[in-house]
Amino acid sequence: MHKEFLMGNAAIARGAIAAGLNLVAGYPGTPSTEVLETTAKTNDGSIYVEWSVNEKAAMELGAGAAYSGARSMVTMKQVGLNVASDPLMSLAYIGVKGGMVILVADDPGPISSQTEQDTRHFASFSKLPCFDPSSVQEAYDMIQEAFEYSEKYHTPVLFRPTTRVCHGYASIEVKDKEEYKVNKPEGFIKDSSKWVIFPRLSYNAHIHIEERNVELSKVFSEYERNIITEAGDKGCRRGIATHGISYTYTMEALRGKSAPRIFKVSTPFPFPEQAAVKFLEGLDEVLCIEELDPIIERELTYICGKYHLPTKILGKLTHNVKTAGENTCATVAANIAEFMGWEKPAAIEAETPPALPVRPPVLCAGCPHRASFFAVKEAMKGKKSVFCGDIGCYTLGNAMPLDMVDTCLCMGAGVNITQGIGKIEPDTNCFAFVGDSTFFASAITGAVNAVYNQADMTLVVLDNSTTAMTGHQPHPGTGRTMMGEVVEKVSIQEVLKGVGVKTVETVDPLELNKAIDTVKRVSAEKGVKAIVFKSPCAVLIKGNKPAVIDSEKCTSCKKCIKTLGCPGIVLRDGRVTIENSLCTGCGLCSQVCPFGAIGGGEDAE
């Protein structure tokens, strides 16, 4: 063993490798992304690593590997589990041969997600064991134990860190390479009575699952990470039940105080019932501090009823703890002080920071998506139109002054939402915007649906040749894999033609007039048609020289600012100025300026 300073996600990856990982697949999504990326970076060649086209594909790939006796891991964020829920629910019945850990990183806040959903619900819904780490060190250790439990009970297991565990850093004890487990898969053994899901098999599997979970509830009651810490004052009849990062906050808040009895729940499902009974005995009140939903609170309330215990359970359901958002050291300390009748901790006033400019979320300077949105906006001036967006950097196209994202629901939804609006309002010019990575992940079926059901819409694919929002991961259109292989690119244009889209045109959005003419012409056609705006992500290429404003020609009409909203164009002392540190010389503003006052942007030497 030795010590290393690691991010939580890196620790999880290193722990999985130490557990004998053979395969990892996933789809990028904050806060989970670095788990797979760390595995790829530290891979000695013995582990197969894949960014799959979506979470469903990753889940099924991981299942196949586990059927063959491999130790597999699947990574995603909480909304990704919605995409993978179809195979997940059936896989719970089929089971696995090798250990299979499904890492689902939850995002309380939410900091970078559409929802605050709590994966612990999915554990009870799918009847799968769930592990809930509270620190970087525990995440490293616990994922190795998760593989052991998965293999022993022939079931996939859920591993549910949250953002503050995923992205926290700590100096932790890790194994030396010679201490790693080496797992040699036996291979797939044909047995249709086990691997082919039929109603009779599912019925028998359901009986087995219920019996297994009763057993696991007892086993988890003895699990060393489900900890009961006795009260500092023997006469104290209050307790706190908590989990995950909230446990860390709780222990921080109680430092130096005569703490009540503490119950740390590391396996929210199957719930460690016997341990819970032991914790509750002799207590008058228990405060449940958790993120996000009252999972522990409901379980303890149920157990009190089942065992006729008089303990009063407090938490989110009783409004003693806030019902949404992530916990912090300060909120947890305040909750505990109120529960214990202590003086509330004084608010810590931070030093007043220096004034900073307001920086709302915005597309990067030079981002080709800005040009794409602007081209469509110009082409549709004066026409009744709707612009359905999707999940990605380009969701920022909703911001003023572009104002070009009218809807955004979930990955791939925009293509079908557009069709729904068009069926009700056939006089509307319907556009669906989708990024290249999202196109492969979940928009292809929407395109097929549009062709089959004779929709009248324009599909706009914003192809910047990367998965930009989550850190520039490769996808089928980039021609490379996470194993470092150079492969044939999957052509978006050919896919669209293959599913029956007759008109598919490709244009560089930074050639503004050509892009506007293309939108006018293509959108005027009836039926399903597609425009692929192809231009590389500004972050990944060497920019041109910054633009230059001719002060004699500039009238300060501010059209460049009012129409584009590019952070590379700013006002200083009432004059329009180029921010050289941001400008990539993309040339869009020079094409918008009505007075020809913006030039430059030549190729950098």
C-alpha positions as CSV (number, residue, x, y, z in Angstrom):
1,M,0.0,0.0,0.0
2,H,1.0,3.6,-0.6
3,K,-0.5,7.0,-0.5
4,E,-1.7,9.1,-3.5
5,F,-3.6,12.4,-3.8
6,L,-6.6,11.5,-6.0
7,M,-9.9,12.9,-7.2
8,G,-12.8,10.8,-6.1
9,N,-13.5,9.6,-9.7
10,A,-9.9,8.7,-10.2
11,A,-10.0,6.8,-6.9
12,I,-13.0,4.8,-8.0
13,A,-11.3,4.0,-11.3
14,R,-8.1,2.9,-9.5
15,G,-10.2,0.8,-7.1
16,A,-12.0,-0.9,-9.9
17,I,-8.6,-1.7,-11.6
18,A,-7.3,-3.1,-8.3
19,A,-10.4,-5.3,-8.1
20,G,-9.5,-7.0,-11.4
21,L,-11.5,-4.9,-13.8
22,N,-11.7,-6.5,-17.3
23,L,-14.0,-4.1,-19.2
24,V,-15.5,-0.6,-18.7
25,A,-18.0,1.1,-20.9
26,G,-20.0,4.3,-20.4
27,Y,-21.3,7.6,-21.8
28,P,-19.8,10.9,-20.7
29,G,-21.7,13.0,-18.2
30,T,-20.7,15.2,-15.3
31,P,-20.0,14.2,-12.5
32,S,-19.1,10.6,-13.7
33,T,-16.9,11.3,-16.7
34,E,-13.4,11.0,-15.1
35,V,-14.0,7.4,-13.9
36,L,-13.7,6.0,-17.4
37,E,-11.1,8.5,-18.5
38,T,-8.9,7.6,-15.6
39,T,-9.2,3.9,-16.4
40,A,-8.2,4.6,-20.0
41,K,-5.2,6.7,-18.9
42,T,-3.9,4.1,-16.4
43,N,-4.8,1.1,-18.6
44,D,-1.8,-1.3,-19.2
45,G,-3.7,-2.8,-22.1
46,S,-5.4,-5.6,-20.2
47,I,-8.7,-3.7,-19.8
48,Y,-11.1,-3.0,-22.6
49,V,-12.3,0.7,-22.4
50,E,-15.2,2.1,-24.5
51,W,-17.2,5.3,-24.8
52,S,-20.4,3.7,-26.0
53,V,-22.9,5.6,-28.1
54,N,-25.3,5.8,-25.1
55,E,-25.8,4.4,-21.7
56,K,-28.1,1.6,-22.9
57,A,-25.4,0.3,-25.2
58,A,-22.9,0.5,-22.4
59,M,-25.2,-1.4,-20.0
60,E,-25.7,-4.2,-22.5
61,L,-22.0,-4.4,-23.4
62,G,-21.1,-4.6,-19.7
63,A,-23.8,-7.3,-19.2
64,G,-22.3,-9.4,-22.0
65,A,-18.9,-9.2,-20.5
66,A,-20.2,-10.2,-17.1
67,Y,-22.1,-13.1,-18.6
68,S,-18.7,-14.3,-19.8
69,G,-17.2,-14.1,-16.3
70,A,-15.5,-10.7,-16.7
71,R,-15.5,-8.0,-14.1
72,S,-17.2,-5.1,-15.8
73,M,-18.1,-1.6,-14.9
74,V,-20.6,0.8,-16.5
75,T,-20.4,4.5,-15.9
76,M,-23.0,7.3,-16.3
77,K,-24.7,10.2,-14.5
78,Q,-28.1,9.9,-12.9
79,V,-30.1,10.9,-16.0
80,G,-28.1,8.4,-18.0
81,L,-29.6,5.6,-15.9
82,N,-33.0,6.5,-17.4
83,V,-31.6,5.6,-20.8
84,A,-30.2,2.4,-19.5
85,S,-33.2,1.4,-17.4
86,D,-34.6,-1.0,-19.9
87,P,-31.7,-3.4,-19.8
88,L,-31.1,-2.7,-16.1
89,M,-34.6,-4.0,-15.1
90,S,-34.3,-7.2,-17.0
91,L,-30.6,-7.7,-16.1
92,A,-31.7,-7.7,-12.4
93,Y,-33.7,-10.8,-13.2
94,I,-31.1,-12.5,-15.4
95,G,-28.2,-11.8,-13.1
96,V,-24.5,-12.1,-14.0
97,K,-21.6,-14.5,-13.7
98,G,-18.7,-12.1,-13.3
99,G,-18.9,-9.0,-11.0
100,M,-20.7,-6.1,-12.6
101,V,-20.8,-2.6,-11.0
102,I,-23.0,0.1,-12.4
103,L,-21.6,3.4,-11.4
104,V,-24.3,6.1,-11.4
105,A,-23.0,9.5,-10.2
106,D,-25.8,11.7,-8.8
107,D,-25.8,15.4,-9.0
108,P,-27.5,17.2,-6.1
109,G,-28.0,20.8,-6.8
110,P,-28.3,20.1,-9.6
111,I,-25.0,21.5,-10.7
112,S,-24.9,20.3,-14.3
113,S,-28.0,18.2,-14.9
114,Q,-31.6,18.4,-15.9
115,T,-32.8,16.7,-12.7
116,E,-32.0,16.0,-9.1
117,Q,-33.2,12.4,-9.2
118,D,-31.9,10.0,-6.5
119,T,-30.5,6.7,-7.8
120,R,-31.3,5.0,-4.5
121,H,-34.9,4.8,-5.8
122,F,-33.7,2.9,-8.8
123,A,-32.0,0.4,-6.5
124,S,-35.2,-0.5,-4.7
125,F,-37.1,-0.3,-8.1
126,S,-34.8,-2.7,-9.7
127,K,-34.2,-4.7,-6.5
128,L,-30.4,-4.3,-6.9
129,P,-27.9,-3.8,-4.1
130,C,-26.7,-0.2,-3.8
131,F,-23.4,1.1,-2.3
132,D,-23.2,4.8,-1.2
133,P,-19.6,6.0,-0.5
134,S,-19.0,9.0,1.8
135,S,-15.4,9.9,1.0
136,V,-12.7,9.5,-1.6
137,Q,-11.0,6.8,0.5
138,E,-14.3,4.9,1.1
139,A,-15.1,5.1,-2.6
140,Y,-11.8,3.5,-3.4
141,D,-12.3,0.7,-0.9
142,M,-16.0,0.2,-1.4
143,I,-16.0,-0.3,-5.1
144,Q,-13.7,-3.3,-4.6
145,E,-16.1,-4.7,-2.1
146,A,-19.0,-4.0,-4.5
147,F,-17.3,-6.3,-7.1
148,E,-17.0,-9.0,-4.4
149,Y,-20.7,-8.8,-3.5
150,S,-21.7,-8.7,-7.1
151,E,-19.8,-11.8,-7.9
152,K,-20.8,-13.7,-4.8
153,Y,-24.5,-13.1,-5.3
154,H,-24.4,-13.2,-9.1
155,T,-26.1,-9.8,-9.4
156,P,-25.2,-6.4,-10.8
157,V,-24.9,-3.8,-8.1
158,L,-25.3,0.0,-8.2
159,F,-22.6,2.3,-7.0
160,R,-23.8,5.8,-6.2
161,P,-21.3,8.5,-5.5
162,T,-22.5,12.2,-5.6
163,T,-20.7,15.2,-7.1
164,R,-18.8,16.1,-3.9
165,V,-17.4,12.6,-3.6
166,C,-16.7,12.4,-7.4
167,H,-14.9,15.7,-7.6
168,G,-13.4,15.9,-4.1
169,Y,-9.7,15.3,-3.6
170,A,-7.9,13.4,-0.8
171,S,-4.7,11.7,0.1
172,I,-5.7,8.1,0.3
173,E,-4.2,4.6,0.8
174,V,-4.1,2.7,-2.5
175,K,-2.8,-0.8,-3.3
176,D,0.5,-1.5,-5.0
177,K,0.2,-3.1,-8.4
178,E,1.3,-6.5,-7.1
179,E,-1.7,-6.4,-4.7
180,Y,-4.2,-6.1,-7.5
181,K,-6.6,-9.0,-8.1
182,V,-6.3,-10.6,-11.5
183,N,-9.5,-11.8,-12.9
184,K,-9.4,-14.3,-15.8
185,P,-12.9,-14.7,-17.4
186,E,-14.1,-18.2,-17.9
187,G,-15.9,-17.2,-21.1
188,F,-19.6,-17.5,-22.0
189,I,-21.2,-20.8,-21.3
190,K,-24.3,-21.5,-23.4
191,D,-27.4,-22.1,-21.2
192,S,-30.7,-20.8,-22.5
193,S,-32.4,-21.6,-19.3
194,K,-30.3,-19.0,-17.6
195,W,-29.5,-16.3,-20.2
196,V,-32.7,-16.1,-22.2
197,I,-35.4,-14.1,-20.4
198,F,-38.8,-15.9,-20.6
199,P,-41.8,-15.3,-18.3
200,R,-41.2,-18.6,-16.4
201,L,-37.5,-17.7,-15.8
202,S,-38.5,-14.2,-14.6
203,Y,-41.1,-15.6,-12.2
204,N,-38.6,-17.9,-10.6
205,A,-35.9,-15.2,-10.6
206,H,-38.2,-12.9,-8.8
207,I,-38.7,-15.4,-6.0
208,H,-35.0,-15.8,-5.8
209,I,-34.4,-12.0,-5.8
210,E,-36.8,-11.4,-2.9
211,E,-35.1,-14.2,-0.9
212,R,-31.6,-12.9,-1.7
213,N,-32.5,-9.4,-0.7
214,V,-33.8,-10.6,2.7
215,E,-30.5,-12.3,3.2
216,L,-28.5,-9.2,2.0
217,S,-30.4,-7.0,4.5
218,K,-29.0,-9.3,7.2
219,V,-25.6,-9.4,5.7
220,F,-25.5,-5.6,5.3
221,S,-26.5,-5.2,8.9
222,E,-23.0,-6.7,9.7
223,Y,-21.3,-4.8,6.9
224,E,-18.4,-2.8,8.4
225,R,-19.4,0.4,6.5
226,N,-22.9,0.5,8.0
227,I,-21.6,2.1,11.2
228,I,-23.4,2.8,14.5
229,T,-21.5,5.3,16.7
230,E,-22.7,5.5,20.3
231,A,-23.6,8.9,21.8
232,G,-21.0,10.8,23.7
233,D,-23.5,11.3,26.5
234,K,-24.9,8.0,27.7
235,G,-28.1,9.7,28.7
236,C,-28.7,11.2,25.2
237,R,-31.9,9.8,23.6
238,R,-31.5,11.4,20.2
239,G,-29.8,10.0,17.1
240,I,-28.8,11.1,13.6
241,A,-29.1,8.8,10.5
242,T,-27.2,9.8,7.5
243,H,-25.1,8.6,4.5
244,G,-22.7,9.6,1.8
245,I,-21.1,13.0,1.8
246,S,-23.8,14.1,4.4
247,Y,-22.1,11.8,6.9
248,T,-18.9,13.6,6.3
249,Y,-20.6,16.9,6.9
250,T,-22.3,15.6,10.0
251,M,-19.1,14.4,11.6
252,E,-17.5,17.8,10.8
253,A,-20.5,19.6,12.4
254,L,-20.2,17.4,15.5
255,R,-16.5,17.8,16.0
256,G,-15.7,18.8,19.6
257,K,-19.3,18.3,20.7
258,S,-21.0,15.6,22.8
259,A,-22.5,13.9,19.7
260,P,-25.8,11.9,19.7
261,R,-25.9,8.3,18.4
262,I,-25.0,8.2,14.7
263,F,-26.1,5.7,12.1
264,K,-24.1,5.8,8.8
265,V,-26.1,3.9,6.1
266,S,-23.7,2.8,3.3
267,T,-26.1,0.3,1.7
268,P,-29.5,2.0,1.2
269,F,-30.8,-1.1,-0.5
270,P,-31.3,-3.7,0.7
271,F,-31.6,-1.7,3.9
272,P,-29.7,-3.0,6.9
273,E,-32.8,-3.6,9.0
274,Q,-31.3,-5.3,12.0
275,A,-28.6,-2.7,12.3
276,A,-31.4,0.0,12.1
277,V,-33.4,-1.7,14.9
278,K,-30.2,-1.7,17.1
279,F,-29.7,2.0,16.3
280,L,-33.3,3.0,17.1
281,E,-33.6,1.1,20.4
282,G,-33.8,3.6,23.3
283,L,-34.0,6.7,21.2
284,D,-36.9,9.2,21.4
285,E,-36.1,11.1,18.2
286,V,-33.9,10.6,15.1
287,L,-33.0,13.2,12.5
288,C,-32.3,11.9,9.0
289,I,-29.9,14.0,7.0
290,E,-29.6,12.8,3.4
291,E,-29.3,13.8,-0.3
292,L,-31.7,13.9,-2.1
293,D,-34.8,12.1,-1.1
294,P,-36.1,10.7,2.2
295,I,-35.0,7.1,1.6
296,I,-33.5,6.5,5.0
297,E,-36.3,8.5,6.7
298,R,-39.0,6.3,5.1
299,E,-37.1,3.1,5.9
300,L,-36.7,4.1,9.6
301,T,-40.4,5.1,9.8
302,Y,-41.4,1.7,8.4
303,I,-39.1,-0.1,10.8
304,C,-40.5,1.8,13.8
305,G,-43.9,0.7,12.8
306,K,-42.9,-2.9,12.1
307,Y,-41.1,-3.3,15.4
308,H,-43.5,-1.1,17.4
309,L,-40.7,1.3,18.4
310,P,-41.8,4.7,19.8
311,T,-39.0,6.7,18.1
312,K,-40.1,9.8,16.2
313,I,-38.4,10.1,12.8
314,L,-37.6,13.6,11.5
315,G,-36.2,14.8,8.2
316,K,-37.5,15.9,4.9
317,L,-41.0,14.5,5.3
318,T,-41.4,16.5,8.5
319,H,-39.7,19.6,7.0
320,N,-36.8,19.5,9.5
321,V,-34.4,19.2,6.6
322,K,-34.7,21.0,3.2
323,T,-36.4,19.0,0.5
324,A,-34.3,19.9,-2.5
325,G,-30.7,20.8,-3.3
326,E,-27.4,19.6,-2.0
327,N,-26.4,19.7,1.7
328,T,-23.4,21.7,2.9
329,C,-21.4,21.8,6.1
330,A,-23.3,24.9,7.1
331,T,-26.9,23.5,6.4
332,V,-26.1,20.3,8.1
333,A,-24.6,22.1,11.2
334,A,-27.8,24.2,11.3
335,N,-30.1,21.2,11.1
336,I,-28.2,19.4,13.9
337,A,-28.2,22.5,16.1
338,E,-31.9,22.9,15.8
339,F,-32.5,19.2,16.4
340,M,-30.3,19.1,19.5
341,G,-31.5,22.4,20.9
342,W,-28.0,23.9,20.6
343,E,-27.2,27.5,19.8
344,K,-27.2,27.8,16.0
345,P,-23.7,28.2,14.6
346,A,-22.8,31.7,13.7
347,A,-22.8,32.4,10.0
348,I,-19.2,32.7,8.8
349,E,-18.8,35.9,6.8
350,A,-16.2,35.5,4.1
351,E,-14.0,38.3,3.1
352,T,-15.7,40.5,0.5
353,P,-14.1,39.4,-2.8
354,P,-13.1,41.9,-5.4
355,A,-15.8,42.9,-7.9
356,L,-15.8,40.6,-10.9
357,P,-17.5,41.1,-14.2
358,V,-20.9,39.2,-14.6
359,R,-20.2,36.1,-16.7
360,P,-23.4,34.3,-17.6
361,P,-23.2,30.9,-19.3
362,V,-22.5,31.6,-23.0
363,L,-21.2,29.9,-26.1
364,C,-17.4,30.3,-26.4
365,A,-15.9,33.0,-28.6
366,G,-15.6,31.5,-32.0
367,C,-18.0,28.7,-31.3
368,P,-19.5,27.6,-34.7
369,H,-22.8,26.9,-33.0
370,R,-23.3,30.7,-32.7
371,A,-23.0,31.0,-36.4
372,S,-25.4,28.1,-37.0
373,F,-28.1,29.5,-34.8
374,F,-27.6,33.0,-36.3
375,A,-27.9,31.6,-39.8
376,V,-31.2,29.9,-39.1
377,K,-32.5,33.0,-37.2
378,E,-31.7,35.2,-40.2
379,A,-33.2,32.8,-42.7
380,M,-36.4,32.6,-40.7
381,K,-36.9,36.3,-40.1
382,G,-40.6,37.1,-40.3
383,K,-41.7,33.5,-40.5
384,K,-43.6,31.5,-37.9
385,S,-40.9,29.1,-36.6
386,V,-40.1,26.9,-33.6
387,F,-36.6,25.9,-32.6
388,C,-36.3,22.7,-30.5
389,G,-33.0,22.2,-28.8
390,D,-31.3,19.4,-27.1
391,I,-28.6,18.5,-24.5
392,G,-25.1,19.9,-25.1
393,C,-23.1,23.1,-25.4
394,Y,-25.6,24.3,-27.9
395,T,-28.3,24.5,-25.2
396,L,-26.7,27.9,-24.5
397,G,-28.2,29.0,-27.8
398,N,-31.3,29.9,-25.6
399,A,-29.4,32.9,-24.2
400,M,-30.0,36.4,-25.5
401,P,-29.4,37.8,-28.0
402,L,-29.6,34.5,-30.0
403,D,-32.8,33.2,-28.2
404,M,-32.8,30.1,-30.4
405,V,-33.7,27.3,-28.1
406,D,-37.5,27.1,-27.5
407,T,-37.5,23.6,-25.9
408,C,-35.0,21.4,-24.2
409,L,-36.1,18.2,-22.4
410,C,-33.6,15.3,-22.6
411,M,-31.1,13.9,-25.0
412,G,-32.6,13.3,-28.5
413,A,-36.0,14.6,-27.5
414,G,-35.9,17.7,-29.6
415,V,-36.2,15.7,-32.9
416,N,-39.5,14.2,-31.7
417,I,-40.8,17.3,-29.9
418,T,-40.4,19.2,-33.2
419,Q,-42.6,16.6,-34.9
420,G,-45.3,16.9,-32.2
421,I,-45.5,20.6,-32.6
422,G,-45.6,20.3,-36.3
423,K,-48.5,17.9,-36.2
424,I,-50.6,20.4,-34.2
425,E,-49.3,23.6,-36.0
426,P,-48.7,22.6,-39.6
427,D,-48.1,26.2,-40.6
428,T,-45.0,26.4,-38.4
429,N,-41.5,26.1,-39.7
430,C,-40.2,23.4,-37.3
431,F,-36.5,23.0,-36.6
432,A,-34.7,20.5,-34.4
433,F,-31.1,21.2,-33.3
434,V,-28.9,18.4,-32.2
435,G,-25.2,17.9,-31.7
436,D,-23.1,15.3,-33.5
437,S,-22.5,13.2,-30.3
438,T,-26.2,13.4,-29.3
439,F,-27.2,12.5,-32.8
440,F,-25.4,9.2,-32.4
441,A,-26.6,8.7,-28.8
442,S,-30.3,9.2,-29.2
443,A,-31.5,11.2,-32.2
444,I,-31.3,8.6,-35.0
445,T,-34.5,6.9,-34.0
446,G,-36.2,10.3,-34.0
447,A,-35.1,10.9,-37.6
448,V,-36.5,7.4,-38.5
449,N,-39.8,8.3,-36.8
450,A,-40.0,11.6,-38.7
451,V,-39.4,9.9,-42.1
452,Y,-41.8,7.0,-41.4
453,N,-44.6,9.3,-40.1
454,Q,-44.1,11.9,-42.8
455,A,-43.2,14.9,-40.7
456,D,-42.5,18.3,-42.1
457,M,-39.4,19.5,-40.3
458,T,-35.8,20.5,-40.7
459,L,-33.2,18.6,-38.7
460,V,-30.1,20.7,-38.0
461,V,-27.0,18.7,-36.9
462,L,-24.4,20.9,-35.3
463,D,-21.3,18.9,-36.1
464,N,-18.2,20.2,-34.3
465,S,-16.6,16.7,-34.4
466,T,-16.4,16.1,-30.6
467,T,-18.4,15.7,-27.4
468,A,-17.6,19.2,-26.3
469,M,-19.7,19.7,-23.2
470,T,-18.3,16.9,-21.2
471,G,-14.6,17.3,-22.1
472,H,-14.1,16.4,-25.8
473,Q,-14.6,12.7,-25.8
474,P,-14.6,10.8,-29.1
475,H,-17.8,9.4,-30.7
476,P,-18.6,7.4,-33.8
477,G,-18.2,10.4,-36.0
478,T,-14.6,11.2,-34.8
479,G,-12.8,8.2,-36.2
480,R,-11.1,7.2,-33.0
481,T,-11.9,5.1,-29.9
482,M,-10.9,5.2,-26.2
483,M,-8.6,2.2,-26.9
484,G,-6.5,4.6,-29.2
485,E,-7.7,2.9,-32.4
486,V,-8.2,4.9,-35.6
487,V,-11.4,3.6,-37.1
488,E,-13.7,4.4,-40.0
489,K,-15.9,7.5,-39.2
490,V,-19.6,6.9,-39.2
491,S,-21.0,9.5,-41.5
492,I,-24.0,11.5,-40.2
493,Q,-24.9,12.4,-43.8
494,E,-24.9,8.8,-44.9
495,V,-26.9,7.7,-41.8
496,L,-29.6,10.3,-42.6
497,K,-29.7,9.2,-46.2
498,G,-29.9,5.6,-45.2
499,V,-33.0,6.1,-43.0
500,G,-34.7,7.9,-45.9
501,V,-34.0,11.6,-45.5
502,K,-33.8,12.7,-49.2
503,T,-32.3,16.2,-48.8
504,V,-29.1,16.3,-46.7
505,E,-26.8,19.3,-47.2
506,T,-23.6,20.2,-45.4
507,V,-22.3,23.7,-45.0
508,D,-19.8,25.6,-42.9
509,P,-21.8,28.0,-40.7
510,L,-18.9,30.4,-40.6
511,E,-19.6,31.0,-44.3
512,L,-22.6,33.0,-43.2
513,N,-24.3,34.1,-46.4
514,K,-24.0,30.6,-47.9
515,A,-25.3,29.1,-44.6
516,I,-28.3,31.5,-44.6
517,D,-29.1,30.7,-48.3
518,T,-28.9,26.9,-47.5
519,V,-31.3,27.2,-44.6
520,K,-33.8,29.2,-46.8
521,R,-33.7,26.8,-49.6
522,V,-33.7,23.5,-47.6
523,S,-36.3,24.5,-45.1
524,A,-38.7,25.5,-47.9
525,E,-38.9,21.9,-49.0
526,K,-41.7,19.7,-47.8
527,G,-41.1,16.6,-45.6
528,V,-38.0,15.7,-43.6
529,K,-34.8,17.5,-44.6
530,A,-31.5,17.9,-42.9
531,I,-28.7,20.5,-42.7
532,V,-25.3,19.5,-41.2
533,F,-23.5,22.6,-40.0
534,K,-19.9,21.3,-39.9
535,S,-17.1,23.3,-38.3
536,P,-14.7,22.2,-35.6
537,C,-15.0,23.1,-31.9
538,A,-13.2,26.4,-31.3
539,V,-11.4,25.0,-28.2
540,L,-9.7,22.2,-30.2
541,I,-8.3,24.2,-33.1
542,K,-5.6,26.9,-33.4
543,G,-7.5,30.2,-33.9
544,N,-6.8,32.9,-36.5
545,K,-5.5,36.3,-35.6
546,P,-8.0,38.3,-33.6
547,A,-10.4,40.5,-35.4
548,V,-9.6,44.2,-35.7
549,I,-12.1,47.1,-35.6
550,D,-11.6,50.1,-37.9
551,S,-12.5,53.0,-35.6
552,E,-13.1,55.3,-38.5
553,K,-15.7,53.0,-40.0
554,C,-17.3,51.8,-36.7
555,T,-20.4,53.8,-35.9
556,S,-21.0,52.0,-32.5
557,C,-24.3,50.7,-33.8
558,K,-23.5,47.6,-31.7
559,K,-25.2,45.2,-34.1
560,C,-22.3,42.8,-33.6
561,I,-23.0,42.8,-29.9
562,K,-26.8,42.8,-30.0
563,T,-27.1,40.0,-32.6
564,L,-24.3,37.6,-31.7
565,G,-23.6,37.9,-28.0
566,C,-20.0,36.8,-28.5
567,P,-17.8,37.2,-25.4
568,G,-14.9,38.3,-27.7
569,I,-16.7,41.5,-28.5
570,V,-17.0,44.0,-25.6
571,L,-17.8,47.6,-24.9
572,R,-15.1,49.8,-23.4
573,D,-15.8,53.4,-22.7
574,G,-18.8,53.2,-25.0
575,R,-16.8,51.9,-27.9
576,V,-17.0,48.4,-29.4
577,T,-13.7,46.6,-28.8
578,I,-12.3,43.1,-29.6
579,E,-11.1,41.2,-26.5
580,N,-7.9,39.8,-28.0
581,S,-7.5,37.1,-25.3
582,L,-10.8,35.5,-26.4
583,C,-11.2,36.2,-30.1
584,T,-10.4,33.3,-32.3
585,G,-10.7,35.3,-35.6
586,C,-13.6,33.2,-36.8
587,G,-14.8,36.1,-38.9
588,L,-18.5,35.9,-38.0
589,C,-18.7,39.4,-36.7
590,S,-17.1,40.8,-39.8
591,Q,-19.8,39.3,-41.9
592,V,-22.5,40.8,-39.6
593,C,-21.1,44.3,-39.4
594,P,-23.2,46.5,-41.8
595,F,-20.4,49.0,-42.2
596,G,-17.5,46.7,-42.9
597,A,-15.7,48.0,-39.8
598,I,-14.5,44.6,-38.6
599,G,-11.6,43.0,-40.4
600,G,-8.5,40.9,-39.6
601,G,-8.9,37.3,-38.5
602,E,-6.3,36.1,-41.0
603,D,-4.6,32.8,-40.5
604,A,-2.2,32.8,-37.5
605,E,1.4,32.1,-38.4
